[in-house]
C-alpha cells in the first residue's frame, strides 16, 4: 500500500463533512468545521487538518463536545459581541457572531467578539482571515488545556494559548500569522510523535522535568513557553483576555474538566477566545497605501517574506494538485464514515 493518498480539496471537504455528520454533528456545523479542516490542509497546516478529524469524532462520542450545538449570540454593548458556543465547536460560533461583530467594528471603529464555552480549538488564522478579507484588522487569542509549564516551573498550568493576527491589503489577501505562545504548537509535537521525528531542544520537558527532544516523552511531560520569560508573560496576557474577560475557562479549569471525559482528544473544555477588530479607516484613509511601503521595504531584502505568503502559495498549489494524506490516517477516517 502506498504511504500516502492524494486527495483533492473537494474530496477532503466531502469526506470530513460525511464523517462528522455520521458521528453526530449537525449538517450546518459539519460543513463549517469541514471547511476549516480543508483550509488547514490546503495551507499546509496539517496539524489542524485531517489529523484532527479522529479527535473531533472522539470528542463527540465521549460527550465532551456537542456537535449539534447552536451558538447563542448576544449584543453585549455598542462595541461588544458575546457568543456562547454551548460546548460546541468554535468555528460555527465565529460564523454566528461574525456579521454583528463586523457591523460594530465599522460603526464604532473598534469592537470585540468574545467566545466562551468552546469545546475545541481550531487554527486561529481561519478565525482572523475572514475579518481581514472584510477590510478589518483582527487579533485573536484563545485558551486551551493545561499543557505548558510556567517559566521556571515543571508542571502544566498554561495552555499553548495561540495568538493570530490579520491585516487587510489592497488587492491582495490579508497579511496574517498564527502561532502558539508555547515554544511549539501541540499538534506539531503530536505529528512528530506519530512520524517518529525528534523535536528541537527547548520545546518540552519529560515527565521527570528533564529537557527532551523525544516527541513522545514531550507529550507525556510538559511544554515550555515561547521565548522563555517573555513568552510566559504573553501567555498570562492571553489567559486574562481570552478566559478572564470572556468568562471562558482558564487552562487549568479546562484541564480539570477534560479529565472527566478521559481527555481522549486532548482538546479544551469550555475554553475562551477573544477577537479584537479595528477599522483601519478610522484614523486616516491612507492606511492600505502606507502599509505597502513597509511591505516593499521588507521584500527588498533577499530571503524575506510577508507572514502568510507561504500559506497562500501552498493554497494555490493544493487547489491545483490536491494534498497528500498519510494512508493510515486516511483509512482511519474512512472507517469512521459509518459512525
C-alpha positions as CSV (number, residue, x, y, z in Angstrom):
1,X,0.0,0.0,0.0
2,X,1.3,3.5,-0.8
3,X,2.4,5.6,2.2
4,X,0.1,8.5,1.1
5,X,-3.2,9.1,-0.7
6,X,-3.6,12.1,-2.9
7,X,-6.9,13.9,-2.3
8,X,-8.5,17.0,-3.9
9,X,-9.7,19.8,-1.6
10,X,-13.3,18.9,-2.6
11,X,-12.7,15.3,-1.6
12,X,-11.3,16.4,1.8
13,X,-14.3,18.6,2.4
14,X,-16.8,16.0,1.4
15,X,-15.1,13.2,3.4
16,X,-14.8,15.4,6.5
17,X,-18.4,16.5,6.3
18,X,-19.7,13.0,5.8
19,X,-17.7,11.6,8.8
20,X,-18.8,14.5,11.1
21,X,-22.4,14.0,10.3
22,X,-22.2,10.2,10.6
23,X,-20.8,10.8,14.1
24,X,-23.4,13.2,15.5
25,X,-22.6,16.7,14.1
26,X,-25.3,18.7,12.6
27,X,-25.1,19.3,8.8
28,X,-24.6,23.0,9.2
29,X,-21.9,22.6,11.8
30,X,-20.2,19.9,9.8
31,X,-20.0,22.0,6.7
32,X,-18.3,24.8,8.6
33,X,-15.8,22.6,10.6
34,X,-15.0,20.6,7.4
35,X,-14.3,23.9,5.7
36,X,-11.7,24.6,8.4
37,X,-10.1,21.1,8.0
38,X,-9.9,21.6,4.3
39,X,-8.4,25.1,4.6
40,X,-5.8,23.8,7.0
41,X,-4.8,21.0,4.6
42,X,-4.7,23.5,1.7
43,X,-2.5,25.9,3.6
44,X,-0.1,23.2,4.7
45,X,-1.2,23.4,8.4
46,X,-1.6,19.6,8.5
47,X,-1.6,19.5,12.3
48,X,-5.1,21.2,12.2
49,X,-6.4,19.4,9.1
50,X,-7.3,15.7,8.6
51,X,-5.1,14.9,11.5
52,X,-7.7,16.4,13.8
53,X,-10.7,14.5,12.4
54,X,-10.4,11.4,14.7
55,X,-10.1,13.7,17.7
56,X,-13.1,15.7,16.8
57,X,-15.1,12.5,16.4
58,X,-13.9,11.0,19.7
59,X,-14.8,14.3,21.5
60,X,-18.4,13.9,20.2
61,X,-18.5,10.2,21.0
62,X,-17.3,10.7,24.6
63,X,-19.8,13.5,25.2
64,X,-17.2,16.2,25.7
65,X,-18.3,18.3,22.7
66,X,-21.8,18.8,21.4
67,X,-21.7,18.5,17.6
68,X,-25.2,19.8,17.3
69,X,-24.7,22.9,19.5
70,X,-26.4,26.1,18.3
71,X,-24.3,29.1,19.3
72,X,-26.1,31.9,21.2
73,X,-25.1,35.5,20.1
74,X,-25.7,38.4,22.4
75,X,-25.4,42.1,21.6
76,X,-23.5,42.9,24.8
77,X,-22.6,46.6,24.3
78,X,-22.1,49.1,21.4
79,X,-18.7,47.6,20.7
80,X,-19.1,44.1,22.2
81,X,-20.4,40.8,20.9
82,X,-20.7,37.8,23.2
83,X,-21.1,34.3,21.8
84,X,-21.8,31.3,23.9
85,X,-20.6,28.3,21.9
86,X,-22.7,26.0,24.1
87,X,-19.9,23.5,24.4
88,X,-19.8,23.0,20.6
89,X,-17.1,23.5,18.0
90,X,-15.8,27.0,17.8
91,X,-15.9,27.7,14.0
92,X,-19.7,27.8,13.9
93,X,-19.7,30.2,16.8
94,X,-17.3,32.5,15.0
95,X,-19.6,32.4,11.9
96,X,-22.7,33.1,14.1
97,X,-21.2,36.3,15.6
98,X,-19.3,37.4,12.5
99,X,-21.7,39.8,10.8
100,X,-22.7,41.6,14.1
101,X,-19.0,42.0,15.0
102,X,-18.1,43.4,11.6
103,X,-21.0,45.8,11.8
104,X,-19.9,47.0,15.3
105,X,-16.3,47.4,14.2
106,X,-17.3,49.6,11.3
107,X,-19.7,51.7,13.2
108,X,-17.5,52.1,16.4
109,X,-14.1,51.9,14.8
110,X,-13.2,49.1,17.2
111,X,-15.1,46.1,18.6
112,X,-14.5,42.8,20.2
113,X,-16.2,39.4,20.0
114,X,-15.8,37.1,23.0
115,X,-16.4,33.4,22.8
116,X,-16.9,31.2,25.8
117,X,-17.7,27.5,26.3
118,X,-15.7,26.5,23.3
119,X,-15.4,22.7,23.1
120,X,-12.5,22.7,20.6
121,X,-9.7,24.9,19.2
122,X,-9.1,25.2,15.5
123,X,-6.3,27.0,13.7
124,X,-6.8,30.7,14.7
125,X,-5.7,32.1,11.3
126,X,-9.0,30.8,9.9
127,X,-10.8,33.0,12.5
128,X,-9.0,36.2,11.7
129,X,-8.5,35.8,7.9
130,X,-12.2,36.3,7.3
131,X,-12.2,39.6,9.1
132,X,-9.1,40.7,7.2
133,X,-10.9,39.9,4.0
134,X,-13.7,42.2,5.2
135,X,-11.3,45.0,5.5
136,X,-10.7,44.9,9.2
137,X,-7.6,44.4,11.4
138,X,-8.2,41.4,13.6
139,X,-6.4,40.0,16.6
140,X,-7.5,36.7,18.2
141,X,-6.4,34.8,21.3
142,X,-7.6,31.6,22.8
143,X,-7.0,29.4,25.8
144,X,-6.6,25.6,25.6
145,X,-6.0,22.9,28.2
146,X,-3.0,22.9,30.6
147,X,-0.1,21.7,28.6
148,X,2.6,24.3,29.3
149,X,4.7,24.9,32.5
150,X,5.1,28.5,33.6
151,X,8.7,29.7,33.1
152,X,10.9,28.2,35.8
153,X,8.3,25.5,36.7
154,X,7.9,21.9,35.6
155,X,4.1,21.3,35.9
156,X,1.5,22.1,33.3
157,X,-0.6,25.2,34.1
158,X,-1.0,27.3,30.9
159,X,-2.1,26.2,27.5
160,X,-0.4,26.6,24.2
161,X,-2.7,29.7,24.1
162,X,-2.3,30.8,20.4
163,X,-2.4,34.3,19.0
164,X,-3.4,35.2,15.5
165,X,-3.4,38.5,13.5
166,X,-4.7,39.6,10.2
167,X,-4.3,42.9,8.3
168,X,-6.2,43.8,5.1
169,X,-4.2,44.7,2.0
170,X,-5.4,46.4,-1.2
171,X,-5.9,43.9,-4.0
172,X,-4.1,41.1,-2.1
173,X,-5.1,38.6,0.6
174,X,-4.7,39.7,4.2
175,X,-1.3,39.5,5.8
176,X,-1.7,37.1,8.7
177,X,0.0,34.9,11.2
178,X,-1.0,32.4,13.8
179,X,1.3,30.9,16.4
180,X,1.3,29.2,19.8
181,X,2.6,31.1,22.7
182,X,4.3,27.8,23.7
183,X,7.6,27.0,22.0
184,X,5.6,24.8,19.6
185,X,2.0,24.0,18.9
186,X,0.8,20.8,20.4
187,X,-0.1,19.5,17.0
188,X,3.5,19.8,15.8
189,X,4.7,17.6,18.6
190,X,1.8,15.1,18.0
191,X,2.8,14.9,14.3
192,X,6.4,14.4,15.2
193,X,5.5,11.6,17.6
194,X,3.3,9.9,15.0
195,X,6.1,10.1,12.4
196,X,8.9,9.3,14.7
197,X,10.8,12.6,14.4
198,X,12.8,14.3,17.1
199,X,11.8,17.8,18.3
200,X,14.1,20.7,18.9
201,X,15.6,21.4,22.3
202,X,13.7,23.9,24.3
203,X,10.2,22.7,23.3
204,X,9.4,20.5,26.2
205,X,10.4,18.6,29.4
206,X,9.7,14.9,30.0
207,X,7.6,13.6,32.9
208,X,10.6,13.9,35.2
209,X,11.2,17.6,34.4
210,X,14.2,17.0,32.2
211,X,14.7,18.7,28.8
212,X,13.8,16.3,26.0
213,X,13.9,16.0,22.2
214,X,11.8,12.9,22.2
215,X,8.3,13.8,20.9
216,X,6.6,11.0,22.8
217,X,8.3,11.9,26.0
218,X,7.3,15.5,25.5
219,X,3.6,14.5,25.2
220,X,3.9,12.7,28.5
221,X,5.7,15.7,30.1
222,X,5.1,19.4,29.7
223,X,5.7,22.0,27.0
224,X,7.6,25.3,27.5
225,X,6.7,28.9,26.8
226,X,7.9,30.6,23.6
227,X,10.9,32.8,24.3
228,X,11.3,31.9,27.9
229,X,10.1,34.5,30.4
230,X,8.9,36.9,27.7
231,X,6.6,34.2,26.2
232,X,5.5,33.4,29.8
233,X,4.2,37.0,30.1
234,X,2.4,36.8,26.8
235,X,0.7,33.6,27.8
236,X,-0.6,35.2,31.0
237,X,-2.0,38.1,28.9
238,X,-3.8,35.6,26.7
239,X,-5.3,33.9,29.8
240,X,-6.5,37.2,31.1
241,X,-8.1,38.3,27.9
242,X,-9.3,35.1,26.3
243,X,-10.6,33.4,29.5
244,X,-10.8,36.0,32.3
245,X,-12.5,38.6,30.1
246,X,-14.9,36.4,28.2
247,X,-15.9,34.0,31.0
248,X,-14.3,31.0,29.4
249,X,-12.2,28.6,31.4
250,X,-8.7,29.3,32.3
251,X,-6.4,26.5,31.1
252,X,-6.2,24.7,34.5
253,X,-10.0,24.8,34.7
254,X,-10.4,23.3,31.2
255,X,-7.9,20.6,32.1
256,X,-9.7,19.6,35.2
257,X,-13.0,19.4,33.2
258,X,-11.5,17.5,30.3
259,X,-10.2,14.8,32.7
260,X,-13.8,13.9,33.5
261,X,-14.0,12.6,29.9
262,X,-10.6,10.9,29.9
263,X,-9.2,13.8,27.7
264,X,-9.2,11.4,24.8
265,X,-8.9,14.0,22.2
266,X,-6.7,16.4,24.1
267,X,-9.0,19.4,23.4
268,X,-10.0,22.2,25.7
269,X,-13.3,22.3,27.7
270,X,-15.4,25.4,27.8
271,X,-12.4,27.5,26.6
272,X,-12.4,31.2,25.9
273,X,-11.5,33.2,22.9
274,X,-11.3,36.9,22.2
275,X,-11.3,38.5,18.7
276,X,-10.5,42.2,18.7
277,X,-11.4,44.1,15.5
278,X,-10.3,47.5,14.2
279,X,-11.4,49.5,11.2
280,X,-8.2,50.9,9.7
281,X,-10.1,53.8,8.1
282,X,-10.9,55.2,11.5
283,X,-7.7,57.2,11.8
284,X,-7.0,58.1,8.2
285,X,-7.8,57.0,4.7
286,X,-4.3,56.1,3.5
287,X,-3.7,53.1,5.7
288,X,-3.7,50.5,2.9
289,X,-1.3,52.5,0.8
290,X,1.0,53.3,3.7
291,X,1.5,49.7,4.7
292,X,2.5,48.6,1.2
293,X,5.5,50.9,1.6
294,X,6.6,48.8,4.6
295,X,6.0,45.5,2.9
296,X,8.0,46.7,-0.1
297,X,10.9,47.5,2.2
298,X,10.7,44.1,3.7
299,X,10.6,42.3,0.4
300,X,13.5,44.4,-0.9
301,X,15.8,42.2,1.1
302,X,16.7,38.8,-0.2
303,X,15.3,35.8,1.8
304,X,12.4,37.7,3.4
305,X,8.7,37.2,3.1
306,X,5.5,38.6,4.4
307,X,3.7,36.5,7.0
308,X,1.0,34.3,5.4
309,X,2.6,34.3,1.9
310,X,3.8,30.7,2.3
311,X,0.2,29.6,3.2
312,X,-1.2,31.4,0.2
313,X,1.4,29.7,-2.0
314,X,0.5,26.3,-0.5
315,X,-3.2,27.1,-1.0
316,X,-2.7,27.8,-4.7
317,X,-0.7,24.6,-5.2
318,X,-3.2,22.5,-3.3
319,X,-6.1,23.9,-5.3
320,X,-4.4,22.6,-8.5
321,X,-2.6,19.5,-7.3
322,X,-4.5,18.3,-4.2
323,X,-3.0,17.2,-0.9
324,X,-1.2,14.0,0.2
325,X,-2.7,12.4,3.3
326,X,-0.9,9.6,5.2
327,X,-2.6,6.4,4.1
328,X,-3.0,5.1,7.7
329,X,-4.8,8.3,8.6
330,X,-7.0,8.2,5.5
331,X,-8.1,4.6,6.3
332,X,-8.8,5.5,9.9
333,X,-11.1,8.4,8.7
334,X,-12.8,6.2,6.1
335,X,-13.6,3.7,8.9
336,X,-15.5,6.4,10.7
337,X,-18.0,7.1,7.9
338,X,-20.4,4.6,9.4
339,X,-20.4,6.3,12.8
